[in-house]
Amino acid sequence: MIIGVIAIIISEAALILGLAVNLRRRRKSERTLAERKLALNRDCLEKLLLKRTAEMKSALVTAETANQAKNDFLASMGHEIRTPMNAVLGVCRAL
C-alpha cells in the first residue's frame, strides 16, 4: 500500500515536472516568436522612416526651388512695374 502511494506521488511529481518543462519551452517559444515579430516590425518601421525621410527631403528641395522662383518673379515684377510707374509719375508732374 505504501509503495503504491509512493508510486502515485512519484508519477504525479513527474507529471508536474513534465508540465513545468513544457510550459517553460512554450514560453521560450512564444518569447522567440515575439522577438521575431518585433524585429520584423522594427525593420519595416526603419524602411518606412527612410522612405518618408527621402520624400520629405524631396519636398523640401521642391519648396525651396518654388520659393526662389517666387522671389525672382517678385523682384523682376517689382522692377517691371516701377520703371513705367516712374514715367507716368514724371508726366503727371510735368502737367
C-alpha atoms as one frame of an Amber mdcrd trajectory, in Angstrom:
protein
   0.000   0.000   0.000   2.755   2.485   0.917   4.640   1.515  -2.227   1.512
   2.237  -4.294   1.104   5.655  -2.677   4.781   6.418  -3.262   4.437   5.345
  -6.893   1.422   7.637  -7.328   3.278  10.543  -5.720   6.302   9.925  -7.953
   4.162   9.707 -11.093   2.335  12.925 -10.140   5.649  14.654  -9.447   6.937
  13.502 -12.842   3.752  14.774 -14.463   4.100  18.154 -12.738   7.771  18.317
 -13.718   6.868  17.467 -17.314   4.192  20.156 -17.340   6.667  22.683 -15.966
   9.226  21.769 -18.643   6.581  22.019 -21.376   5.394  25.363 -20.022   8.981
  26.661 -19.965   9.531  25.501 -23.555   6.252  27.080 -24.673   7.124  30.380
 -23.009  10.563  30.332 -24.621   8.966  29.579 -27.999   6.436  32.388 -27.523
   9.212  34.784 -26.500  11.254  33.823 -29.561   8.236  34.352 -31.800   7.524
  37.722 -30.188  11.166  38.758 -30.668  10.999  37.788 -34.348   7.800  39.792
 -34.817   9.372  42.743 -33.033  12.469  42.574 -35.234  10.284  42.390 -38.352
   8.220  45.380 -37.232  11.385  47.315 -36.397  12.777  46.593 -39.879   9.506
  47.682 -41.507   9.464  50.893 -39.466  13.083  51.650 -40.369  12.304  51.211
 -44.088   9.203  53.379 -43.768  11.199  56.047 -41.917  13.898  56.072 -44.603
  11.252  56.305 -47.350   9.411  59.168 -45.671  12.666  60.968 -44.917  13.577
  60.784 -48.605  10.115  62.066 -49.540  10.456  64.952 -47.093  13.888  65.874
 -48.446  12.485  65.867 -51.972   9.542  68.006 -50.885  11.923  70.426 -49.160
  14.026  70.803 -52.312  10.857  71.407 -54.348   9.609  74.005 -51.861  12.955
  75.796 -51.793  13.026  75.875 -55.606   9.474  77.255 -55.720  10.341  79.864
 -53.097  13.372  81.006 -55.095  11.266  81.199 -58.272   8.684  83.296 -56.390
  11.391  85.646 -55.099  12.876  86.014 -58.573   9.432  86.712 -60.055   8.583
  89.324 -57.433  11.931  91.042 -57.834  11.525  91.113 -61.613   7.904  92.266
 -61.490   8.763  94.931 -58.944  11.311  96.355 -61.366   8.962  95.982 -64.352
   6.189  97.884 -62.544   8.380 100.611 -61.013  10.012 101.638 -64.289   6.800
 102.554 -66.184   5.247 103.948 -62.997   8.119 106.423 -62.669   7.490 107.546
 -66.235   3.783 108.048 -65.566   4.516 109.993 -62.373   7.043 112.137 -64.218
   4.499 113.003 -66.899   1.873 113.810 -64.276   4.275 116.192 -62.521   5.099
 117.872 -65.781   1.442 118.664 -66.353
